[in-house]
């Protein structure tokens, strides 16, 4: 009986083996197809779709002649590299405006090939999309009005207080009575919610649709503090209002920003990283960075040095 069962079992496995092999082969070729999907599609169509936000200075924005900004300049480098490597001299670059609430969704759905708005790289986001090598040393800092109380500046700044930053007196009293703004959907919003929960403060978190609206709410005294990346905050501030704001020195987080592209697309990612690495090694990097962010200090130099892969 045991022998009969074994024979039956062997027969079943024998019948399943070709199917299993077929599944493995299909999965293999599907993976191969996915990794080459973008480049194949670009070669076939002659179009490269680059996504940008119309109002996200200095990362990307719309002008009368098209798109501009730091991220746009980086993506143009990628397009130039693609033209030179594939012989697609007649490649058409389509600059596709995207909505703030669906940036990664547009990448996932194939509406764009590359997101030219550098985004903070998180593990959660990497479940949805892939990222290039880092392109910008981001991080969260606090913007306050120029007439903000000294206690508030002390609690959020780098001035030593002898107490934990979010506690103590008078800092705790000032913070508990404050309202904090952050742009909805950014890492600053999640970070702020976590900090308020951790320290159990009676403070108000306010979500704002974009940095320009956040700056306006800060100036209108609807929020006491705006958290976010300092370069983007400054870019959302017009010259007349810039003297009314102060961005405090303390950096609460260190976040590498990168360009998003579809997952399982290794060939395209390699091309993107190659184009960026070529820029990082060239004399063009510093003037490009200074154009959009000002000073190219030693910390910035080291950031790009450590994020340039060896050839």
Buried (B, 14 or more C-beta within 10 A) or exposed (E): EEEEEEEEEEEEEEEEEEEEEEEEEEEEEEEEEBBBBBBEBBBEEEEBBBBBBEBBBBBBBBEEEEBBBBBBBBBBBBBBBBBEEEEBEEBEBEBBEBEBEBBBEBBBEEEBBBBBBBBBBBEEBEEBBBBBBBBBBBBBBBBBBEEBBEBBBBBBBEEEBEEEBBEBEBBBEBBBEBBBBBBBBBBBBEBBBEBBEEBEBEBBBBBBEBBBBBBBBBBEEBBBBBBBBBBBBBBBBEEEEEEEBBBBEBBBBEBBBBBBBBBEBBBBBEBBBBBBBBBBEEEEBEEBBEEBBEEBEEEBEEBBEEBBEEE
